[in-house]
């Protein structure tokens, strides 16, 4: 190889290592560097202490304390069809990236052929008709593009970023699934408590009905008291059937998420759902950029759009493609590999855009606009994430006090009901007063269960919106 040819080859390789894509710069986060402050937020439990692990760094097996809940989550990670689809999307994106990456290297194919041809006399140089046979064996390089201006490398980078984005989408789907399974299980447990409360209330009201019936038969209570007592019993019976249906539907929803039948015997017997999850500080807003898969997904899409600009710019420059083949050719099969049967061809081609009717300019404009669109989406994703965490922190800062206040209300209404019952039995108050006290107690106890569920679900949601964490611990699905 002479010196000039060596210099040309090295220059081509150096140029091929470059692209015309603009340097990527991460857009600044359009949110505050601190979480909101105010009466709704718990200032002591937000940022945490230096060196203290934050919620987003806690593996889900450590965050969810219920063994039954952990088992359900593991089953869902292995069996859930939506998550399986997300995983297959990752595999598809990986394969597409490998397809695009293959364009960086020349494709070499081996081919063999035989051609038999008859030439009529009026077309033959000898004036006589002739029949000929040709055998060929060769290796081909077809239309390999010398990536002097980085067009192929830009497209390869775009495919790589799309693959990364799909992987982040899978992680986001996994976090969402973990939270959905946890909340579905918590809802099932809460509705089971509501069903048990309704059955206890119905039993109490049936005893009251027996008492009223007895006093009515003796002429002490009025028919109105009897009708009101019967109304309360039937109302409780209606509520009981509603909660029976709701518990069954909760099981169905949980089964769908888990992707397999649920072993009822393995579920928690205790109803104290407050002990099902851990509680840790949330960390700082900057952690969202590192932990939220949807934010990372949006950034990878943005980086892919940035690379696509390089491909659009490269379209303005010449494209050089090489087609070459080498092998042997002979008129007889036995002479195919004889000395002197070698055959080769080398066909370089240069394509220079001269007039495209504005196509290349429009394609570049589209690529640049698409990047701006993805910047807006990236910033919007950050703002949405910030709002979701702020909402969860507002819940965290208020639910404890709300549960305590609701518990105090239950205690007060319970005492009021006890007093109303004694006063009714003493003949001081009417049955309507007792019935109102009973209804108030039942409503207060129902609301306490719902508020406790909302508090625990808010903690699960906080874990979700902070990015989950602990992916190395997920086992199946990783």
NORJO-V446684 format. One line per field, one symbol per residue. ss: DSSP state (~ for helix, > for strand, _ for the rest). phi: phi as a letter, one per 20 degrees, with the letter a starting at -180 (. if undefined). psi: psi as a letter, one per 20 degrees, with the letter a starting at -180 (. if undefined). Layout:
# NORJO-V446684
ss: ???
phi: ???
psi: ???
This chain:
# NORJO-V446684
ss: __~~~~~~~~~~~~~~__________________________~~~_________~~~__~~~~>__~~~~~~~~~~~~~_~~~~~~~~~~~~~~~~~~~~~~~~___>>>>>>>>>>>>_~~~______>>>>>>>>>>>>>>>>>____~~~~~~~~~~~~~~~~~~~~~~~~~~~~~~~~~~~~~~~~~~~~~~~~~~~~~~~~~~~~~~~~~~~_____~~~~~~~~~~~~~~~~~~~~~~~~~~~~~~~~~~~~_____~~~______~~~~>_________~~~~~_~~~~~~~~~~~~~~~~~~~~~~____>>>>>>>>>>>>___________>>>>>>>>>>_______~~~~~~~~~~~~~~~~~~~~~~~~~~~~~~~~~~~~~~~~~~~~~~~~~~~~~~~~~~~~~~~~~~~_____~~~~~~~~~~~~~~~~~~~~~~~~~~~~~~~~~~~_____~~~_____
phi: .fffffffffffffffedceffffcffffecfecffcqfedeffdeenegnefdgfeefffefeeffffffffffffedfffffffffffffffffffffffffdfedceccbccdbddfffdefendfbccccdccbddddleefefdmfffffffffffffffffffffffffffgfffffffffffffffffffffffffffffffffffffffeneeefffffffffffffffffffffgffffffffffffffnbgeeffeffefdeffeecebbfendgffffedefffffffffffffffffffffffedfddcdcbbbrcbbecffefdfgnefbbbccfcdddfdcdmnfffffffffffffffffffffffffffffffffffffffcfffffffffffffffffffffffffffenedefffffffffffffffffffffffffffffffffffeomomffefmfne
psi: prghhggggggggghiiqrjqqppppqqplrqiqqqqahiqohhjfhaqpipqrhijpqhhhgoiphgggggggghhhiphghhghhhhghghgghghghhhiiqqppqpqqqpppqpprhiiqhijpqqpqqpppprpqoolppomhjjghhghghghghhgghhghhghghggggghggghhgggghghhghgggghgghgghhhhggghhghghijgqrhgggggghggghghgghghghggggghgggghggghjqqpohhiqphqjnihjiqrprqhbqhhhhhhhohhghghhhgghghghhhghhhhiirqppqppqqqbqqqiqhhjhkqqjjqqrqonqppoopgojkjghgghgggghhhghghgggghhggggggggggghhhghihhghggghhghgggghghhggghgghghijgrrhhgggghggggghghghgghhgghgghhgghgggiijerkhijidpi.
